[in-house]
Amino acid sequence: MKNTGMNFRHLYYFWVVAKEGGITRASERLGLAVQTISAQLALLEQSIGKSLFSQQGRRLVLNESGELALAYADQIFMLGEQMQEALGDADSDKTRLTVGISDSLPKLTAFRLLEATTTLARPVRLVCFENKFEQLLGDLALHKLDLVLTDRPVRSGTTLRVFSHQLLESGTMVVGSPALAARYKAHFPANLNGAPFLLPTRNNDLRGKIDEWFEQQGLRPDVVGEFEDNALLNTFGRRGLGLFFATAALASEVKAQFGAVLIGHVPQVREQVYAISNERKIKHPGVEAILASGQQDGSNPA
Protein backbone atom coordinates (compact mmCIF):
# COMPACT_ATOMS: atom_id res chain seq x y z
CA MET A 1 0.00 0.00 0.00
CA LYS A 2 1.33 3.42 -0.89
CA ASN A 3 2.15 5.62 2.09
CA THR A 4 -0.24 8.58 2.04
CA GLY A 5 1.59 10.58 4.72
CA MET A 6 1.27 10.64 8.49
CA ASN A 7 -1.20 12.68 10.50
CA PHE A 8 0.57 13.60 13.76
CA ARG A 9 -2.70 13.95 15.63
CA HIS A 10 -3.42 10.30 14.82
CA LEU A 11 0.11 9.42 15.96
CA TYR A 12 -0.47 11.29 19.21
CA TYR A 13 -3.64 9.29 19.88
CA PHE A 14 -1.68 6.10 19.25
CA TRP A 15 1.02 7.27 21.68
CA VAL A 16 -1.49 8.01 24.42
CA VAL A 17 -3.25 4.65 23.93
CA ALA A 18 0.10 2.84 24.18
CA LYS A 19 1.12 4.80 27.29
CA GLU A 20 -2.26 4.44 29.02
CA GLY A 21 -2.53 0.75 28.21
CA GLY A 22 -5.85 0.87 26.38
CA ILE A 23 -8.35 2.90 24.42
CA THR A 24 -10.77 3.38 27.33
CA ARG A 25 -8.16 4.98 29.61
CA ALA A 26 -6.83 7.03 26.70
CA SER A 27 -10.31 8.33 25.96
CA GLU A 28 -10.65 9.46 29.60
CA ARG A 29 -7.29 11.25 29.44
CA LEU A 30 -8.04 12.93 26.11
CA GLY A 31 -11.72 13.64 26.78
CA LEU A 32 -12.77 11.90 23.57
CA ALA A 33 -15.18 9.08 22.81
CA VAL A 34 -13.78 5.57 22.54
CA GLN A 35 -15.20 5.30 19.01
CA THR A 36 -13.36 8.49 17.97
CA ILE A 37 -9.98 7.19 19.14
CA SER A 38 -10.58 3.78 17.54
CA ALA A 39 -11.34 5.47 14.24
CA GLN A 40 -8.21 7.64 14.47
CA LEU A 41 -6.03 4.57 15.17
CA ALA A 42 -7.52 2.82 12.15
CA LEU A 43 -6.68 5.82 9.97
CA LEU A 44 -3.10 5.84 11.27
CA GLU A 45 -2.64 2.13 10.52
CA GLN A 46 -4.13 2.70 7.07
CA SER A 47 -1.75 5.60 6.35
CA ILE A 48 1.39 3.66 7.28
CA GLY A 49 0.20 0.35 5.85
CA LYS A 50 0.76 -1.69 9.02
CA SER A 51 -1.26 -2.77 12.03
CA LEU A 52 0.18 -1.60 15.35
CA PHE A 53 -1.84 -3.60 17.86
CA SER A 54 -2.85 -7.22 18.36
CA GLN A 55 -6.01 -8.30 20.13
CA GLN A 56 -5.51 -10.45 23.23
CA GLY A 57 -8.92 -11.17 24.70
CA ARG A 58 -10.41 -7.76 25.42
CA ARG A 59 -7.00 -6.08 25.50
CA LEU A 60 -5.03 -4.38 22.77
CA VAL A 61 -1.29 -5.05 22.95
CA LEU A 62 1.46 -3.58 20.83
CA ASN A 63 2.80 -5.88 18.15
CA GLU A 64 6.36 -5.68 16.76
CA SER A 65 5.49 -2.77 14.45
CA GLY A 66 3.71 -1.02 17.31
CA GLU A 67 6.76 -1.31 19.57
CA LEU A 68 8.93 0.22 16.85
CA ALA A 69 6.43 3.01 16.22
CA LEU A 70 6.21 3.73 19.96
CA ALA A 71 10.00 4.16 20.22
CA TYR A 72 9.88 6.83 17.52
CA ALA A 73 6.74 8.43 18.94
CA ASP A 74 8.48 8.71 22.32
CA GLN A 75 11.27 10.74 20.73
CA ILE A 76 8.87 12.89 18.68
CA PHE A 77 6.63 13.90 21.58
CA MET A 78 9.43 14.22 24.13
CA LEU A 79 11.13 16.62 21.72
CA GLY A 80 7.83 18.44 21.36
CA GLU A 81 7.65 18.87 25.14
CA GLN A 82 11.23 20.13 25.17
CA MET A 83 10.37 22.63 22.44
CA GLN A 84 7.51 23.99 24.52
CA GLU A 85 9.78 24.22 27.57
CA ALA A 86 12.47 25.97 25.51
CA LEU A 87 9.94 28.49 24.20
CA GLY A 88 8.74 29.07 27.75
CA ASP A 89 12.32 29.58 28.90
CA ALA A 90 12.79 32.13 26.11
CA ASP A 91 10.04 34.23 27.67
CA SER A 92 11.60 33.87 31.15
CA ASP A 93 15.13 34.81 30.00
CA LYS A 94 16.45 31.47 31.28
CA THR A 95 17.85 28.41 29.57
CA ARG A 96 16.66 25.04 30.87
CA LEU A 97 19.34 22.37 31.33
CA THR A 98 18.22 18.86 32.24
CA VAL A 99 21.04 16.73 33.66
CA GLY A 100 21.08 13.09 34.72
CA ILE A 101 23.52 12.27 37.52
CA SER A 102 24.66 8.70 38.06
CA ASP A 103 23.94 7.52 41.61
CA SER A 104 27.57 6.37 41.91
CA LEU A 105 29.04 9.80 41.13
CA PRO A 106 30.21 11.87 44.15
CA LYS A 107 27.80 14.75 44.54
CA LEU A 108 30.62 17.18 45.28
CA THR A 109 32.09 16.34 41.88
CA ALA A 110 28.74 16.86 40.19
CA PHE A 111 28.35 20.22 41.91
CA ARG A 112 31.80 21.40 40.83
CA LEU A 113 30.96 20.67 37.18
CA LEU A 114 27.42 22.06 37.27
CA GLU A 115 28.73 25.20 38.93
CA ALA A 116 30.16 26.20 35.54
CA THR A 117 26.62 26.93 34.33
CA THR A 118 26.11 29.64 36.96
CA THR A 119 28.52 32.06 35.29
CA LEU A 120 26.88 32.14 31.86
CA ALA A 121 25.57 35.44 30.50
CA ARG A 122 22.08 33.97 30.23
CA PRO A 123 20.87 32.35 33.48
CA VAL A 124 20.41 28.57 33.48
CA ARG A 125 17.56 26.74 35.20
CA LEU A 126 18.99 23.39 36.25
CA VAL A 127 16.76 20.32 36.44
CA CYS A 128 18.70 17.37 37.90
CA PHE A 129 17.69 13.70 38.07
CA GLU A 130 19.56 10.90 39.79
CA ASN A 131 19.32 7.32 38.56
CA LYS A 132 21.32 4.28 37.53
CA PHE A 133 23.71 4.57 34.60
CA GLU A 134 21.69 2.42 32.16
CA GLN A 135 18.39 4.22 32.82
CA LEU A 136 20.05 7.60 32.35
CA LEU A 137 21.51 6.54 29.01
CA GLY A 138 18.06 5.48 27.83
CA ASP A 139 16.59 8.85 28.84
CA LEU A 140 19.45 10.64 27.09
CA ALA A 141 18.85 8.69 23.89
CA LEU A 142 15.17 9.69 24.04
CA HIS A 143 16.21 13.34 24.50
CA LYS A 144 14.65 13.51 27.96
CA LEU A 145 18.07 14.69 29.20
CA ASP A 146 20.57 17.15 27.78
CA LEU A 147 23.56 15.53 29.50
CA VAL A 148 24.55 12.68 31.81
CA LEU A 149 27.33 13.00 34.40
CA THR A 150 28.78 9.65 35.43
CA ASP A 151 31.90 7.78 36.49
CA ARG A 152 32.24 5.59 33.39
CA PRO A 153 32.22 5.96 29.60
CA VAL A 154 29.72 4.33 27.28
CA ARG A 155 31.09 0.96 26.22
CA SER A 156 32.12 0.57 22.61
CA GLY A 157 29.70 -1.26 20.33
CA THR A 158 26.55 0.33 21.72
CA THR A 159 23.78 1.16 19.25
CA LEU A 160 22.97 4.38 21.09
CA ARG A 161 24.10 7.56 19.34
CA VAL A 162 25.72 9.05 22.42
CA PHE A 163 29.24 10.29 23.05
CA SER A 164 31.57 10.09 26.07
CA HIS A 165 33.72 13.06 27.11
CA GLN A 166 36.23 12.57 29.93
CA LEU A 167 36.09 15.67 32.12
CA LEU A 168 38.18 14.88 35.18
CA GLU A 169 40.61 12.29 36.48
CA SER A 170 41.95 12.20 40.01
CA GLY A 171 43.61 9.91 42.47
CA THR A 172 41.73 9.07 45.65
CA MET A 173 42.41 9.28 49.35
CA VAL A 174 41.31 7.38 52.43
CA VAL A 175 39.52 9.63 54.93
CA GLY A 176 37.59 9.22 58.14
CA SER A 177 36.30 10.92 61.24
CA PRO A 178 38.92 12.51 63.53
CA ALA A 179 38.65 9.59 65.97
CA LEU A 180 39.22 6.99 63.25
CA ALA A 181 42.00 9.07 61.69
CA ALA A 182 43.84 9.21 65.00
CA ARG A 183 43.69 5.44 65.19
CA TYR A 184 44.63 4.52 61.61
CA LYS A 185 46.74 7.36 60.21
CA ALA A 186 50.09 6.09 61.48
CA HIS A 187 51.99 3.63 59.26
CA PHE A 188 49.59 4.10 56.33
CA PRO A 189 48.58 1.86 54.61
CA ALA A 190 49.81 -1.15 56.63
CA ASN A 191 47.73 -0.05 59.60
CA LEU A 192 44.51 -0.43 57.58
CA ASN A 193 44.46 -4.21 57.96
CA GLY A 194 41.19 -4.99 59.75
CA ALA A 195 40.07 -1.34 59.69
CA PRO A 196 36.34 -0.65 59.26
CA PHE A 197 35.53 0.51 55.72
CA LEU A 198 32.48 1.88 53.92
CA LEU A 199 32.73 0.92 50.25
CA PRO A 200 30.76 1.26 47.01
CA THR A 201 28.88 -1.85 45.89
CA ARG A 202 30.56 -4.18 43.41
CA ASN A 203 28.64 -2.83 40.41
CA ASN A 204 30.52 0.45 40.85
CA ASP A 205 33.63 0.78 38.66
CA LEU A 206 35.63 2.25 41.54
CA ARG A 207 35.01 -0.79 43.74
CA GLY A 208 37.05 -3.07 41.50
CA LYS A 209 40.01 -0.69 41.67
CA ILE A 210 39.73 -0.48 45.46
CA ASP A 211 39.62 -4.26 45.86
CA GLU A 212 42.67 -4.61 43.60
CA TRP A 213 44.58 -2.05 45.70
CA PHE A 214 43.70 -3.87 48.93
CA GLU A 215 44.98 -7.11 47.42
CA GLN A 216 48.22 -5.50 46.22
CA GLN A 217 48.83 -4.08 49.68
CA GLY A 218 48.00 -7.37 51.39
CA LEU A 219 45.13 -5.76 53.32
CA ARG A 220 41.93 -7.37 54.57
CA PRO A 221 39.64 -4.56 55.69
CA ASP A 222 36.51 -5.02 57.76
CA VAL A 223 33.78 -3.98 55.30
CA VAL A 224 31.02 -2.66 57.56
CA GLY A 225 28.85 -1.25 54.78
CA GLU A 226 28.40 -1.26 50.99
CA PHE A 227 26.41 1.46 49.23
CA GLU A 228 25.10 2.13 45.73
CA ASP A 229 24.35 5.73 46.66
CA ASN A 230 27.55 7.71 47.19
CA ALA A 231 25.77 10.39 49.22
CA LEU A 232 24.52 7.80 51.73
CA LEU A 233 28.01 6.30 52.00
CA ASN A 234 29.42 9.75 52.83
CA THR A 235 26.71 10.32 55.43
CA PHE A 236 27.70 7.12 57.24
CA GLY A 237 31.34 8.19 56.97
CA ARG A 238 30.55 11.56 58.49
CA ARG A 239 29.05 9.77 61.51
CA GLY A 240 32.34 7.95 62.05
CA LEU A 241 31.06 4.47 61.19
CA GLY A 242 33.98 3.64 58.91
CA LEU A 243 36.80 4.89 56.73
CA PHE A 244 35.97 5.67 53.10
CA PHE A 245 37.55 6.67 49.82
CA ALA A 246 37.13 10.21 48.48
CA THR A 247 38.31 12.17 45.45
CA ALA A 248 41.75 13.67 46.14
CA ALA A 249 41.00 16.69 43.95
CA LEU A 250 38.16 17.59 46.35
CA ALA A 251 40.14 17.29 49.59
CA SER A 252 39.16 20.69 51.00
CA GLU A 253 35.47 20.22 50.13
CA VAL A 254 35.40 16.73 51.65
CA LYS A 255 36.86 18.03 54.91
CA ALA A 256 34.47 21.00 55.05
CA GLN A 257 31.30 19.04 54.24
CA PHE A 258 31.93 15.70 55.95
CA GLY A 259 34.45 16.61 58.65
CA ALA A 260 36.65 13.88 57.21
CA VAL A 261 40.37 13.87 58.00
CA LEU A 262 42.98 12.69 55.52
CA ILE A 263 44.52 9.35 56.46
CA GLY A 264 46.52 8.75 53.29
CA HIS A 265 46.62 9.28 49.54
CA VAL A 266 45.97 6.39 47.14
CA PRO A 267 47.11 7.61 43.69
CA GLN A 268 46.83 4.07 42.27
CA VAL A 269 43.04 4.10 42.67
CA ARG A 270 41.96 6.65 40.11
CA GLU A 271 38.52 8.12 39.66
CA GLN A 272 37.23 9.37 36.30
CA VAL A 273 34.29 11.60 35.54
CA TYR A 274 32.56 11.59 32.16
CA ALA A 275 29.90 13.68 30.49
CA ILE A 276 27.70 11.70 28.09
CA SER A 277 25.95 13.73 25.41
CA ASN A 278 23.77 12.89 22.44
CA GLU A 279 24.07 14.20 18.92
CA ARG A 280 22.40 17.56 18.54
CA LYS A 281 22.45 20.07 15.74
CA ILE A 282 21.87 22.93 18.21
CA LYS A 283 24.56 23.23 20.89
CA HIS A 284 23.29 23.81 24.43
CA PRO A 285 25.29 26.58 26.14
CA GLY A 286 25.05 24.83 29.50
CA VAL A 287 26.45 21.59 28.09
CA GLU A 288 29.26 23.49 26.37
CA ALA A 289 30.13 25.24 29.66
CA ILE A 290 30.35 21.93 31.56
CA LEU A 291 32.52 20.33 28.89
CA ALA A 292 34.81 23.36 28.83
CA SER A 293 35.05 23.34 32.64
CA GLY A 294 36.27 19.77 32.66
CA GLN A 295 38.84 20.46 29.96
CA GLN A 296 40.19 23.45 31.87
CA ASP A 297 40.56 21.52 35.11
CA GLY A 298 42.39 18.69 33.35
CA SER A 299 43.52 15.69 35.36
CA ASN A 300 44.78 15.72 38.90
CA PRO A 301 47.64 13.29 39.47
CA ALA A 302 47.22 13.26 43.24
Disulfide bonds with the S-S distance in Angstrom:
none
